[in-house]
Amino acid sequence: MNKMKFLLGLQFFASKKGVGSTKNGRDSESKRLGAKKSDGQFANAGSIIFRQRGTKIHPGLNVGRGGDDTLFALISGVVKYQRFGKNRTKVSVLPK
């Protein structure tokens, strides 16, 4: 068989191309956390004020906290951020 290949000048190659694998190329979608309403802005009842993980900002007057710690307005009014304590912030909605 080898003698025949030599006489005919045939060269056999691998039938499959080697494919490199990668361990990179994946990432999770951003969660778009943070302030959705800033200080002094008007917020309708039920609108999201602040999206967060944990209680970075605490709910104040007329503000509810969802199951994923999202803060939302319970009434329509003006958003007010306030510092309390050394390093804590709360957000309230004041009726207009």
C-alpha positions as CSV (number, residue, x, y, z in Angstrom):
1,M,0.0,0.0,0.0
2,N,2.8,2.5,0.9
3,K,4.6,1.6,-2.3
4,M,1.4,2.3,-4.2
5,K,1.0,5.8,-2.6
6,F,4.6,6.6,-3.5
7,L,4.2,5.6,-7.1
8,L,1.0,7.5,-7.5
9,G,2.2,10.6,-5.6
10,L,-0.8,10.6,-3.2
11,Q,-0.8,12.5,0.1
12,F,-3.5,11.9,2.6
13,F,-4.5,14.7,5.0
14,A,-6.5,14.8,8.2
15,S,-10.2,14.9,7.3
16,K,-11.2,17.2,10.2
17,K,-9.8,20.6,10.9
18,G,-8.5,21.1,14.5
19,V,-10.7,23.7,16.3
20,G,-9.4,25.7,19.2
21,S,-11.7,26.0,22.2
22,T,-12.1,29.2,24.3
23,K,-12.8,29.6,28.0
24,N,-13.8,33.3,27.5
25,G,-16.6,35.0,25.7
26,R,-19.4,34.9,28.3
27,D,-20.8,37.6,30.5
28,S,-24.0,38.3,32.3
29,E,-26.4,41.0,31.3
30,S,-26.1,44.2,33.3
31,K,-28.9,44.7,35.8
32,R,-29.3,48.5,35.4
33,L,-29.2,49.2,39.1
34,G,-29.1,52.7,40.7
35,A,-31.2,55.8,40.9
36,K,-34.1,56.1,38.6
37,K,-35.4,59.3,40.1
38,S,-33.1,62.0,41.5
39,D,-33.7,64.5,44.3
40,G,-36.5,67.0,43.5
41,Q,-38.0,65.0,40.6
42,F,-41.7,64.1,40.5
43,A,-42.6,60.5,40.9
44,N,-46.0,58.9,40.3
45,A,-47.4,56.3,42.7
46,G,-45.9,52.9,41.9
47,S,-42.9,54.3,40.0
48,I,-39.4,52.9,40.7
49,I,-37.1,55.4,42.6
50,F,-34.0,53.3,43.2
51,R,-33.0,49.8,42.0
52,Q,-30.5,48.1,44.3
53,R,-29.2,44.8,45.9
54,G,-29.4,45.0,49.6
55,T,-30.4,48.3,51.4
56,K,-27.9,50.8,50.2
57,I,-30.7,53.4,50.4
58,H,-33.4,52.9,53.0
59,P,-37.1,53.6,52.4
60,G,-38.5,56.7,54.1
61,L,-41.9,58.3,54.1
62,N,-44.3,57.1,51.4
63,V,-41.7,54.7,49.9
64,G,-42.1,51.0,49.7
65,R,-39.5,48.2,49.4
66,G,-39.9,45.4,46.9
67,G,-38.8,41.8,47.3
68,D,-35.5,42.6,45.4
69,D,-34.9,45.7,47.6
70,T,-36.2,48.0,44.9
71,L,-37.6,51.3,46.3
72,F,-40.8,52.6,44.8
73,A,-43.2,55.5,45.4
74,L,-46.4,54.7,47.4
75,I,-48.0,58.1,46.5
76,S,-47.4,60.7,43.8
77,G,-45.1,63.5,44.9
78,V,-41.5,64.9,44.9
79,V,-38.5,62.7,45.7
80,K,-36.3,63.7,48.6
81,Y,-33.0,62.0,49.5
82,Q,-31.8,62.5,53.1
83,R,-28.7,61.5,55.1
84,F,-29.3,60.0,58.5
85,G,-26.6,58.6,60.8
86,K,-23.0,58.6,59.8
87,N,-23.3,56.7,56.4
88,R,-26.9,56.0,55.8
89,T,-29.3,57.5,53.3
90,K,-33.1,57.3,53.0
91,V,-35.4,58.4,50.3
92,S,-38.9,59.8,50.9
93,V,-41.7,61.0,48.6
94,L,-43.4,64.2,49.7
95,P,-46.9,65.1,48.5
96,K,-47.0,68.0,46.1
